[in-house]
Amino acid sequence: MNETGTYPIYTHEASSKKQTFDILWVGKMDFRKQLGITLKSISMLCQPDIRLHIVGNGDDVSFIVEAEKLGIANLCVVYGNVSHEQVIELMKSMDLLFFTSIAEGTPHVVLEAISCQLPVLCFDTCGQGDCVNETVGFKIPLTNPEQSVKDFAEKIEYLYHHREELTRMSANCQKRAEELTWENKARQMVELYERMRE
């Protein structure tokens, strides 16, 4: 059982009339979050209307130089460190949360995305590997950086061309968020304690 829970109270508002395919990345600018894998994955796609929205803080801003080297700086929208409320508002209008972290407990941002009915693309590892299932997102195996870039790019390309899958996963997020609520976890814990007492 994950050590944290959801508050499924948000409504997803992404419009099918948008001119862009909007991908959100949220995290601290450090090694474990693997923003470099995100940038390389986006660079493998030949879709000029993709936008990568980058939210986070930290001292490492080398990703800006890397985005320029990869030729995707014009596809990136960099917000820096913003409030929790702003992140939630962004989630409501995005098409996909791209979460590339390789070392986590259960990341709140993934649970918040599910609560916002935002499908998730991540590694099948740590807490996110347990929270995200096929009803609300895609997961790839944790292998090596080169393979991960290819696998992530393939999933994004698929979702870009199959928007109905995003719509399906977004609709499923409400049920998944309810399964992951604090209240539901408390119920499960009480049931476990009661079983132990029998």
C-alpha positions as CSV (number, residue, x, y, z in Angstrom):
1,M,0.0,0.0,0.0
2,N,1.3,3.4,-0.9
3,E,2.3,5.7,1.9
4,T,0.3,8.7,0.6
5,G,-3.1,9.4,-0.9
6,T,-5.2,11.4,-3.3
7,Y,-7.8,14.2,-3.0
8,P,-9.9,13.6,-6.1
9,I,-11.6,16.9,-6.3
10,Y,-10.2,18.4,-9.5
11,T,-11.8,18.6,-13.0
12,H,-9.8,18.1,-16.1
13,E,-10.4,20.9,-18.7
14,A,-8.2,20.1,-21.6
15,S,-9.9,21.1,-24.8
16,S,-10.1,19.0,-28.0
17,K,-9.9,22.2,-29.9
18,K,-6.4,23.1,-28.8
19,Q,-3.7,23.8,-31.4
20,T,-1.0,22.0,-29.3
21,F,-0.4,18.7,-27.7
22,D,0.6,19.7,-24.2
23,I,2.9,17.6,-22.0
24,L,3.7,18.5,-18.5
25,W,6.9,17.7,-16.6
26,V,7.1,18.7,-12.9
27,G,10.1,18.1,-10.6
28,K,13.3,19.3,-9.0
29,M,16.2,19.9,-11.4
30,D,18.4,17.0,-10.2
31,F,19.7,13.7,-11.4
32,R,17.0,11.4,-10.0
33,K,14.2,13.3,-11.9
34,Q,15.9,12.6,-15.3
35,L,14.7,15.7,-17.2
36,G,17.4,14.8,-19.8
37,I,15.4,11.7,-20.7
38,T,12.3,13.8,-21.2
39,L,14.1,16.2,-23.5
40,K,15.7,13.5,-25.6
41,S,12.3,11.7,-25.9
42,I,10.6,14.8,-27.1
43,S,13.5,15.4,-29.6
44,M,12.8,12.1,-31.3
45,L,9.3,13.2,-32.2
46,C,8.6,15.1,-35.4
47,Q,5.5,16.9,-34.2
48,P,6.0,20.7,-34.3
49,D,2.8,21.2,-32.3
50,I,4.0,19.4,-29.2
51,R,4.7,21.6,-26.2
52,L,6.7,20.5,-23.2
53,H,5.8,22.5,-20.1
54,I,8.6,22.3,-17.6
55,V,7.9,23.2,-13.9
56,G,10.5,22.9,-11.2
57,N,13.3,24.4,-9.1
58,G,16.9,23.7,-8.5
59,D,20.4,25.0,-9.4
60,D,20.9,22.9,-12.5
61,V,19.6,24.8,-15.5
62,S,21.8,23.0,-18.0
63,F,18.6,21.5,-19.5
64,I,18.1,24.8,-21.3
65,V,21.4,24.4,-23.2
66,E,20.5,20.7,-23.8
67,A,17.1,21.6,-25.2
68,E,18.8,24.1,-27.6
69,K,21.4,21.4,-28.7
70,L,18.5,19.0,-29.3
71,G,16.7,21.6,-31.4
72,I,13.6,21.6,-29.2
73,A,14.0,24.8,-27.2
74,N,11.1,26.3,-29.2
75,L,8.9,23.5,-28.0
76,C,9.6,24.1,-24.3
77,V,7.7,26.4,-22.0
78,V,9.7,26.9,-18.8
79,Y,7.9,28.1,-15.7
80,G,10.5,27.7,-13.0
81,N,9.3,27.3,-9.4
82,V,5.6,28.0,-9.2
83,S,2.9,27.6,-6.5
84,H,1.0,24.4,-5.9
85,E,-2.2,26.1,-7.0
86,Q,-0.5,27.0,-10.3
87,V,0.6,23.4,-10.9
88,I,-2.9,22.2,-10.4
89,E,-4.2,24.7,-12.8
90,L,-1.6,23.6,-15.4
91,M,-2.6,20.0,-14.9
92,K,-6.2,20.8,-15.7
93,S,-5.3,22.0,-19.2
94,M,-2.6,19.5,-20.1
95,D,-2.8,16.3,-22.2
96,L,-0.2,14.2,-20.4
97,L,2.0,14.2,-17.3
98,F,5.5,12.9,-18.3
99,F,7.2,11.7,-15.1
100,T,10.7,10.4,-15.7
101,S,11.9,10.1,-12.1
102,I,14.0,7.0,-11.2
103,A,14.1,7.3,-7.4
104,E,11.0,8.1,-5.4
105,G,8.7,7.0,-2.7
106,T,5.2,7.7,-3.9
107,P,5.4,11.0,-5.7
108,H,2.6,13.5,-4.9
109,V,2.7,15.0,-8.4
110,V,1.6,11.7,-9.9
111,L,-1.3,11.3,-7.5
112,E,-2.3,15.0,-8.1
113,A,-2.2,14.3,-11.9
114,I,-4.6,11.4,-11.4
115,S,-6.8,13.5,-9.2
116,C,-6.9,16.1,-12.0
117,Q,-7.9,13.4,-14.5
118,L,-4.5,13.8,-16.3
119,P,-3.1,10.6,-17.8
120,V,0.5,9.7,-16.8
121,L,3.5,8.4,-18.6
122,C,6.2,7.1,-16.3
123,F,8.7,4.4,-15.4
124,D,7.3,1.2,-13.9
125,T,9.2,1.6,-10.7
126,C,8.9,3.1,-7.2
127,G,5.5,4.4,-6.0
128,Q,4.4,5.7,-9.4
129,G,4.7,2.2,-10.8
130,D,2.1,1.0,-8.3
131,C,-0.3,4.0,-8.6
132,V,-0.3,4.2,-12.4
133,N,-2.0,1.3,-14.1
134,E,-3.2,0.7,-17.7
135,T,-6.5,2.4,-17.0
136,V,-4.9,5.8,-16.4
137,G,-1.5,5.8,-18.2
138,F,1.4,4.0,-19.7
139,K,4.5,2.7,-17.9
140,I,7.8,1.6,-19.4
141,P,10.4,-0.7,-17.8
142,L,13.4,0.8,-16.1
143,T,16.3,-0.3,-18.4
144,N,18.9,2.1,-19.6
145,P,18.7,5.8,-20.8
146,E,19.0,5.1,-24.5
147,Q,16.2,2.4,-24.5
148,S,14.1,4.6,-22.2
149,V,14.2,7.5,-24.6
150,K,13.0,5.2,-27.4
151,D,10.3,3.6,-25.3
152,F,9.0,6.9,-24.0
153,A,9.0,8.5,-27.5
154,E,7.1,5.6,-28.9
155,K,4.4,5.9,-26.2
156,I,4.1,9.7,-26.8
157,E,3.9,9.2,-30.6
158,Y,1.1,6.6,-30.1
159,L,-0.9,8.9,-27.8
160,Y,-0.4,11.8,-30.2
161,H,-2.0,9.9,-32.9
162,H,-4.6,8.2,-30.7
163,R,-6.2,11.0,-28.7
164,E,-9.1,8.8,-27.9
165,E,-6.8,6.8,-25.6
166,L,-6.0,9.9,-23.6
167,T,-9.7,10.6,-23.4
168,R,-10.3,7.1,-22.1
169,M,-7.5,7.3,-19.5
170,S,-8.6,10.7,-18.4
171,A,-12.2,9.4,-17.8
172,N,-10.7,6.4,-15.8
173,C,-8.7,8.7,-13.5
174,Q,-11.6,9.5,-11.3
175,K,-12.1,5.9,-10.3
176,R,-8.4,5.4,-9.8
177,A,-8.1,8.5,-7.7
178,E,-11.0,7.3,-5.5
179,E,-9.2,3.9,-5.0
180,L,-6.1,5.8,-3.9
181,T,-7.8,8.3,-1.5
182,W,-6.6,8.6,2.1
183,E,-10.0,7.5,3.2
184,N,-9.9,4.3,1.3
185,K,-6.4,3.5,2.6
186,A,-7.5,4.2,6.1
187,R,-10.4,1.7,5.6
188,Q,-7.9,-0.9,4.3
189,M,-5.7,-0.4,7.3
190,V,-8.6,-0.8,9.7
191,E,-9.6,-4.0,7.9
192,L,-6.0,-5.3,8.2
193,Y,-5.9,-4.6,11.9
194,E,-9.3,-6.2,12.5
195,R,-8.2,-9.3,10.6
196,M,-5.0,-9.5,12.7
197,R,-7.2,-9.4,15.9
198,E,-9.3,-12.3,14.8
